[in-house]
Amino acid sequence: MTCSEETTLPELKPTFVQQISDVDSFRMGNEEIRQDIINALIADSIEHWENEDGSIGFYKKDTDRVDAIGFFAIGAYAARQ
């Protein structure tokens, strides 16, 4: 039995399927704080999106980082007031 260079296997690429249980969301009524949070999410390269109901969605794996951004933004807003 011999092998030839013509016999190759197709390249397999991993496929990730996100479950609805893998995502979370929050609402921020204050537009200034909301924009500060969105700017920080972008700066930290945290994947997020706006849901149809106006809430901001994100993956649960990023919850600690999103929470920290939210607490910081709320604290910074309170300090400015």
TIMI-2910 file (N, C-alpha, C, CB; in pm, 1 decimal, decimal comma, always signed):
<rs>
+----------+----------+----------+----------+----------+----------+----------+----------+----------+----------+----------+----------+------+
!      n_x !      n_y !      n_z !     ca_x !     ca_y !     ca_z !      c_x !      c_y !      c_z !     cb_x !     cb_y !     cb_z ! resn !
+----------+----------+----------+----------+----------+----------+----------+----------+----------+----------+----------+----------+------+
!    +84,7 !   -116,7 !     +0,0 !     +0,0 !     +0,0 !     +0,0 !    +89,4 !   +123,2 !     +0,0 !    -96,5 !     -0,3 !   +121,6 !  Met !
!    +55,9 !   +219,8 !    -81,7 !   +135,7 !   +340,7 !    -90,8 !    +45,7 !   +462,9 !    -76,7 !   +213,4 !   +345,0 !   -223,9 !  Thr !
!   +108,2 !   +572,5 !    -44,9 !    +37,7 !   +699,9 !    -34,9 !    +90,6 !   +792,8 !   -142,5 !    +54,2 !   +763,2 !   +106,5 !  Cys !
!     +5,3 !   +874,4 !   -195,4 !    +51,4 !   +973,1 !   -291,7 !    +25,4 !  +1111,7 !   -234,9 !    -18,8 !   +954,9 !   -429,5 !  Ser !
!    +94,2 !  +1208,6 !   -290,3 !    +75,9 !  +1346,1 !   -245,2 !    -60,9 !  +1399,9 !   -286,1 !   +186,5 !  +1435,4 !   -301,4 !  Glu !
!   -123,6 !  +1334,5 !   -381,6 !   -254,1 !  +1377,9 !   -428,2 !   -363,8 !  +1348,9 !   -326,6 !   -286,8 !  +1311,1 !   -559,3 !  Glu !
!   -339,4 !  +1256,5 !   -235,5 !   -438,0 !  +1221,3 !   -133,8 !   -419,9 !  +1313,8 !    -14,7 !   -424,7 !  +1072,1 !    -91,0 !  Thr !
!   -511,3 !  +1405,8 !     -2,3 !   -504,3 !  +1498,0 !   +110,7 !   -638,8 !  +1500,5 !   +181,1 !   -463,8 !  +1640,5 !    +64,5 !  Thr !
!   -633,3 !  +1526,5 !   +305,6 !   -755,2 !  +1538,5 !   +384,4 !   -799,5 !  +1683,5 !   +384,5 !   -733,9 !  +1487,1 !   +529,2 !  Leu !
!   -929,0 !  +1707,9 !   +383,7 !   -975,2 !  +1847,3 !   +389,7 !   -938,1 !  +1909,6 !   +524,0 !  -1128,5 !  +1855,3 !   +367,5 !  Pro !
!   -908,6 !  +2037,6 !   +519,1 !   -874,1 !  +2109,1 !   +641,3 !  -1000,2 !  +2124,6 !   +725,2 !   -810,3 !  +2248,1 !   +609,6 !  Glu !
!   -990,3 !  +2084,9 !   +850,1 !  -1104,3 !  +2096,5 !   +940,4 !  -1090,6 !  +2223,7 !  +1022,0 !  -1115,1 !  +1973,0 !  +1032,8 !  Leu !
!  -1196,2 !  +2301,3 !  +1023,8 !  -1196,3 !  +2423,8 !  +1102,4 !  -1297,4 !  +2408,9 !  +1214,0 !  -1228,2 !  +2547,8 !  +1014,6 !  Lys !
!  -1260,1 !  +2450,6 !  +1335,2 !  -1354,9 !  +2436,5 !  +1445,6 !  -1476,7 !  +2525,9 !  +1422,7 !  -1287,2 !  +2471,2 !  +1580,1 !  Pro !
!  -1589,3 !  +2476,5 !  +1463,4 !  -1712,8 !  +2552,1 !  +1453,1 !  -1765,0 !  +2575,6 !  +1593,6 !  -1818,0 !  +2478,0 !  +1365,1 !  Thr !
!  -1792,0 !  +2701,1 !  +1624,0 !  -1844,2 !  +2736,7 !  +1755,2 !  -1989,4 !  +2780,2 !  +1738,6 !  -1758,7 !  +2849,4 !  +1821,8 !  Phe !
!  -2074,4 !  +2722,5 !  +1816,3 !  -2215,1 !  +2757,7 !  +1811,4 !  -2250,4 !  +2823,2 !  +1944,6 !  -2305,2 !  +2632,0 !  +1783,0 !  Val !
!  -2295,8 !  +2945,7 !  +1937,0 !  -2334,2 !  +3016,3 !  +2058,6 !  -2475,7 !  +2976,2 !  +2095,8 !  -2323,3 !  +3169,9 !  +2040,5 !  Gln !
!  -2495,7 !  +2945,5 !  +2220,0 !  -2626,9 !  +2912,9 !  +2273,2 !  -2689,3 !  +3039,5 !  +2329,5 !  -2617,6 !  +2802,2 !  +2381,7 !  Gln !
!  -2819,6 !  +3046,1 !  +2329,6 !  -2888,4 !  +3161,4 !  +2386,6 !  -2850,3 !  +3176,7 !  +2534,3 !  -3042,3 !  +3146,8 !  +2370,8 !  Ile !
!  -2817,5 !  +3066,7 !  +2600,4 !  -2778,9 !  +3072,1 !  +2741,1 !  -2638,2 !  +3128,8 !  +2760,2 !  -2787,2 !  +2933,5 !  +2802,3 !  Ser !
!  -2563,9 !  +3147,9 !  +2651,4 !  -2428,2 !  +3201,5 !  +2658,5 !  -2426,1 !  +3353,8 !  +2658,1 !  -2346,0 !  +3149,1 !  +2542,9 !  Asp !
!  -2543,1 !  +3416,6 !  +2644,1 !  -2548,0 !  +3561,7 !  +2635,1 !  -2626,9 !  +3621,5 !  +2751,0 !  -2609,2 !  +3604,3 !  +2502,4 !  Val !
!  -2598,0 !  +3746,7 !  +2777,5 !  -2668,2 !  +3821,5 !  +2881,0 !  -2687,3 !  +3962,8 !  +2828,0 !  -2589,3 !  +3820,7 !  +3017,9 !  Asp !
!  -2759,1 !  +4044,3 !  +2901,5 !  -2780,3 !  +4181,4 !  +2857,5 !  -2810,5 !  +4270,4 !  +2977,3 !  -2894,6 !  +4188,7 !  +2754,5 !  Ser !
!  -2802,1 !  +4399,8 !  +2954,9 !  -2836,8 !  +4496,5 !  +3059,0 !  -2897,0 !  +4619,3 !  +2992,5 !  -2711,9 !  +4535,0 !  +3145,0 !  Phe !
!  -2967,9 !  +4694,7 !  +3071,6 !  -3026,2 !  +4821,2 !  +3025,4 !  -2961,9 !  +4934,9 !  +3103,3 !  -3182,2 !  +4822,4 !  +3043,1 !  Arg !
!  -2936,5 !  +5044,0 !  +3035,2 !  -2885,2 !  +5163,0 !  +3100,8 !  -2968,1 !  +5279,9 !  +3050,7 !  -2731,9 !  +5184,2 !  +3072,8 !  Met !
!  -3049,1 !  +5336,3 !  +3138,7 !  -3137,8 !  +5445,2 !  +3101,8 !  -3067,3 !  +5578,1 !  +3082,6 !  -3242,8 !  +5460,4 !  +3204,7 !  Gly !
!  -2959,4 !  +5600,2 !  +3157,8 !  -2886,1 !  +5725,1 !  +3147,8 !  -2798,2 !  +5720,2 !  +3022,6 !  -2800,6 !  +5750,4 !  +3275,9 !  Asn !
!  -2826,3 !  +5809,2 !  +2927,1 !  -2755,0 !  +5807,1 !  +2798,5 !  -2605,3 !  +5835,7 !  +2812,7 !  -2816,7 !  +5908,6 !  +2704,0 !  Glu !
!  -2567,9 !  +5922,5 !  +2907,1 !  -2425,4 !  +5954,5 !  +2925,8 !  -2349,5 !  +5832,4 !  +2977,1 !  -2408,3 !  +6073,0 !  +3024,3 !  Glu !
!  -2405,3 !  +5765,1 !  +3076,7 !  -2341,0 !  +5644,4 !  +3129,9 !  -2340,7 !  +5535,2 !  +3023,1 !  -2413,7 !  +5594,9 !  +3258,5 !  Ile !
!  -2450,9 !  +5520,9 !  +2951,8 !  -2461,4 !  +5419,7 !  +2846,2 !  -2350,6 !  +5438,4 !  +2742,4 !  -2600,0 !  +5426,5 !  +2778,2 !  Arg !
!  -2330,0 !  +5562,6 !  +2698,9 !  -2226,6 !  +5588,2 !  +2599,2 !  -2087,4 !  +5562,3 !  +2655,3 !  -2236,4 !  +5731,5 !  +2548,7 !  Gln !
!  -2064,7 !  +5597,9 !  +2782,1 !  -1935,5 !  +5567,8 !  +2845,5 !  -1910,3 !  +5416,7 !  +2848,3 !  -1931,0 !  +5625,3 !  +2989,4 !  Asp !
!  -2014,0 !  +5339,6 !  +2879,3 !  -2001,2 !  +5193,7 !  +2883,3 !  -1970,9 !  +5139,8 !  +2743,5 !  -2130,3 !  +5128,7 !  +2939,4 !  Ile !
!  -2044,9 !  +5185,5 !  +2644,0 !  -2021,9 !  +5138,3 !  +2506,7 !  -1881,0 !  +5173,3 !  +2460,6 !  -2125,7 !  +5199,2 !  +2410,1 !  Ile !
!  -1834,9 !  +5294,1 !  +2490,4 !  -1698,5 !  +5333,5 !  +2452,5 !  -1595,7 !  +5242,4 !  +2517,9 !  -1671,5 !  +5479,9 !  +2491,7 !  Asn !
!  -1616,8 !  +5208,0 !  +2645,3 !  -1523,5 !  +5119,6 !  +2715,6 !  -1529,5 !  +4977,5 !  +2660,1 !  -1554,0 !  +5118,6 !  +2865,9 !  Ala !
!  -1647,6 !  +4929,4 !  +2625,4 !  -1659,3 !  +4796,0 !  +2564,8 !  -1582,0 !  +4790,0 !  +2433,9 !  -1807,4 !  +4759,6 !  +2540,7 !  Leu !
!  -1593,5 !  +4894,3 !  +2354,2 !  -1519,9 !  +4900,7 !  +2228,3 !  -1369,6 !  +4906,8 !  +2254,7 !  -1564,9 !  +5022,7 !  +2145,5 !  Ile !
!  -1328,0 !  +4992,1 !  +2347,2 !  -1185,2 !  +5007,4 !  +2378,2 !  -1124,2 !  +4877,1 !  +2429,6 !  -1165,2 !  +5118,2 !  +2481,9 !  Ala !
!  -1203,3 !  +4799,0 !  +2503,5 !  -1154,7 !  +4671,9 !  +2558,8 !  -1182,2 !  +4552,8 !  +2466,8 !  -1218,6 !  +4646,9 !  +2694,0 !  Asp !
!  -1229,9 !  +4580,4 !  +2345,9 !  -1259,0 !  +4475,6 !  +2246,2 !  -1352,9 !  +4367,9 !  +2300,9 !  -1129,0 !  +4410,5 !  +2199,0 !  Ser !
!  -1454,4 !  +4411,5 !  +2373,2 !  -1554,9 !  +4319,3 !  +2424,7 !  -1670,6 !  +4317,9 !  +2325,3 !  -1603,2 !  +4360,7 !  +2568,9 !  Ile !
!  -1699,6 !  +4200,0 !  +2272,3 !  -1806,8 !  +4188,4 !  +2174,7 !  -1940,5 !  +4219,0 !  +2241,5 !  -1808,4 !  +4047,6 !  +2111,3 !  Glu !
!  -2016,1 !  +4305,5 !  +2178,7 !  -2145,9 !  +4345,9 !  +2232,1 !  -2235,9 !  +4389,9 !  +2117,2 !  -2130,2 !  +4459,9 !  +2336,8 !  His !
!  -2362,5 !  +4406,6 !  +2145,1 !  -2458,2 !  +4445,7 !  +2042,8 !  -2578,5 !  +4508,3 !  +2111,1 !  -2500,4 !  +4324,2 !  +1955,3 !  Trp !
!  -2656,4 !  +4581,0 !  +2032,5 !  -2779,6 !  +4637,9 !  +2085,1 !  -2894,7 !  +4546,5 !  +2044,6 !  -2802,0 !  +4783,9 !  +2033,1 !  Glu !
!  -2973,1 !  +4506,0 !  +2142,0 !  -3089,0 !  +4420,7 !  +2117,3 !  -3206,9 !  +4505,7 !  +2071,0 !  -3126,2 !  +4340,4 !  +2244,2 !  Asn !
!  -3306,8 !  +4440,7 !  +2014,6 !  -3425,2 !  +4511,3 !  +1964,7 !  -3493,9 !  +4592,7 !  +2073,5 !  -3523,6 !  +4412,3 !  +1905,6 !  Glu !
!  -3484,6 !  +4547,1 !  +2197,8 !  -3550,0 !  +4618,5 !  +2308,3 !  -3465,0 !  +4732,5 !  +2363,9 !  -3582,9 !  +4521,5 !  +2419,9 !  Asp !
!  -3348,9 !  +4758,9 !  +2300,6 !  -3262,7 !  +4867,8 !  +2343,9 !  -3157,7 !  +4828,4 !  +2446,5 !  -3345,6 !  +4976,0 !  +2399,4 !  Gly !
!  -3166,1 !  +4706,6 !  +2498,1 !  -3064,9 !  +4661,0 !  +2593,4 !  -2934,8 !  +4630,7 !  +2519,2 !  -3114,2 !  +4535,5 !  +2671,0 !  Ser !
!  -2825,9 !  +4623,7 !  +2594,1 !  -2694,4 !  +4591,9 !  +2537,8 !  -2663,7 !  +4446,4 !  +2570,4 !  -2582,5 !  +4687,5 !  +2594,1 !  Ile !
!  -2641,2 !  +4367,4 !  +2467,5 !  -2611,4 !  +4226,6 !  +2484,9 !  -2461,4 !  +4200,8 !  +2482,1 !  -2680,4 !  +4144,8 !  +2377,7 !  Gly !
!  -2420,6 !  +4092,7 !  +2549,1 !  -2280,2 !  +4052,0 !  +2552,0 !  -2273,7 !  +3904,6 !  +2588,7 !  -2197,7 !  +4138,4 !  +2653,0 !  Phe !
!  -2157,0 !  +3843,9 !  +2569,9 !  -2139,3 !  +3703,8 !  +2604,4 !  -2107,8 !  +3690,5 !  +2753,4 !  -2027,2 !  +3640,5 !  +2519,0 !  Tyr !
!  -2168,5 !  +3589,8 !  +2816,9 !  -2151,9 !  +3569,6 !  +2961,1 !  -2006,5 !  +3551,6 !  +3002,3 !  -2231,5 !  +3449,6 !  +3005,3 !  Lys !
!  -1923,9 !  +3502,7 !  +2912,6 !  -1782,0 !  +3484,6 !  +2946,1 !  -1715,5 !  +3617,6 !  +2982,0 !  -1707,7 !  +3419,2 !  +2828,8 !  Lys !
!  -1775,3 !  +3728,5 !  +2938,9 !  -1720,0 !  +3861,6 !  +2964,0 !  -1789,5 !  +3933,8 !  +3080,1 !  -1730,6 !  +3945,7 !  +2838,3 !  Asp !
!  -1872,3 !  +3864,3 !  +3155,6 !  -1952,7 !  +3928,0 !  +3260,2 !  -1868,2 !  +4007,5 !  +3358,8 !  -2032,1 !  +3823,4 !  +3334,9 !  Thr !
!  -1759,1 !  +3951,7 !  +3408,7 !  -1676,4 !  +4023,4 !  +3507,4 !  -1623,0 !  +4153,6 !  +3449,2 !  -1559,2 !  +3935,0 !  +3554,7 !  Asp !
!  -1578,9 !  +4150,7 !  +3325,1 !  -1524,8 !  +4271,3 !  +3261,4 !  -1635,4 !  +4374,3 !  +3236,3 !  -1454,9 !  +4235,2 !  +3128,5 !  Arg !
!  -1752,6 !  +4327,6 !  +3191,5 !  -1864,7 !  +4418,9 !  +3167,3 !  -1910,2 !  +4481,6 !  +3299,2 !  -1982,8 !  +4344,3 !  +3099,0 !  Val !
!  -1918,2 !  +4401,0 !  +3405,3 !  -1955,9 !  +4454,7 !  +3537,2 !  -1858,3 !  +4562,5 !  +3582,5 !  -1961,3 !  +4342,1 !  +3641,8 !  Asp !
!  -1729,0 !  +4536,0 !  +3567,4 !  -1627,4 !  +4632,8 !  +3609,6 !  -1641,2 !  +4763,5 !  +3531,1 !  -1485,9 !  +4574,1 !  +3591,0 !  Ala !
!  -1665,6 !  +4752,5 !  +3402,7 !  -1684,6 !  +4872,1 !  +3319,0 !  -1807,4 !  +4949,0 !  +3365,7 !  -1698,9 !  +4833,4 !  +3169,2 !  Ile !
!  -1916,9 !  +4877,8 !  +3391,9 !  -2039,6 !  +4942,2 !  +3437,1 !  -2021,8 !  +5013,4 !  +3569,9 !  -2150,1 !  +4840,7 !  +3448,5 !  Gly !
!  -1959,3 !  +4947,9 !  +3665,9 !  -1936,5 !  +5010,0 !  +3796,9 !  -1848,1 !  +5133,4 !  +3784,2 !  -1872,5 !  +4909,5 !  +3893,7 !  Phe !
!  -1745,6 !  +5124,3 !  +3700,4 !  -1656,7 !  +5238,1 !  +3681,0 !  -1731,3 !  +5355,0 !  +3616,9 !  -1536,6 !  +5197,9 !  +3594,5 !  Phe !
!  -1811,3 !  +5324,7 !  +3513,9 !  -1884,9 !  +5431,1 !  +3444,0 !  -1985,9 !  +5499,3 !  +3536,6 !  -1957,3 !  +5373,9 !  +3320,9 !  Ala !
!  -2054,1 !  +5421,4 !  +3618,8 !  -2151,3 !  +5478,2 !  +3711,9 !  -2079,4 !  +5562,2 !  +3817,3 !  -2234,7 !  +5366,4 !  +3779,2 !  Ile !
!  -1966,4 !  +5513,7 !  +3867,6 !  -1888,5 !  +5588,1 !  +3965,7 !  -1833,8 !  +5718,9 !  +3907,5 !  -1773,7 !  +5501,9 !  +4017,3 !  Gly !
!  -1785,9 !  +5713,1 !  +3786,1 !  -1731,9 !  +5832,7 !  +3721,3 !  -1843,1 !  +5935,3 !  +3699,8 !  -1664,8 !  +5796,5 !  +3586,5 !  Ala !
!  -1960,2 !  +5889,1 !  +3662,2 !  -2073,9 !  +5979,8 !  +3642,6 !  -2112,0 !  +6044,3 !  +3775,2 !  -2195,4 !  +5904,2 !  +3582,4 !  Tyr !
!  -2119,3 !  +5965,9 !  +3881,5 !  -2154,9 !  +6019,1 !  +4013,6 !  -2052,4 !  +6121,1 !  +4060,2 !  -2166,4 !  +5905,7 !  +4116,3 !  Ala !
!  -1925,8 !  +6096,0 !  +4032,4 !  -1820,7 !  +6189,5 !  +4073,2 !  -1831,4 !  +6322,2 !  +3998,4 !  -1682,9 !  +6127,7 !  +4049,7 !  Ala !
!  -1880,1 !  +6318,3 !  +3874,8 !  -1896,0 !  +6441,9 !  +3796,6 !  -2015,8 !  +6524,6 !  +3841,6 !  -1910,5 !  +6408,5 !  +3649,2 !  Arg !
!  -2108,1 !  +6462,1 !  +3910,8 !  -2232,4 !  +6530,9 !  +3950,6 !  -2217,9 !  +6604,3 !  +4079,2 !  -2345,3 !  +6433,8 !  +3962,6 !  Gln !
+----------+----------+----------+----------+----------+----------+----------+----------+----------+----------+----------+----------+------+
</rs>
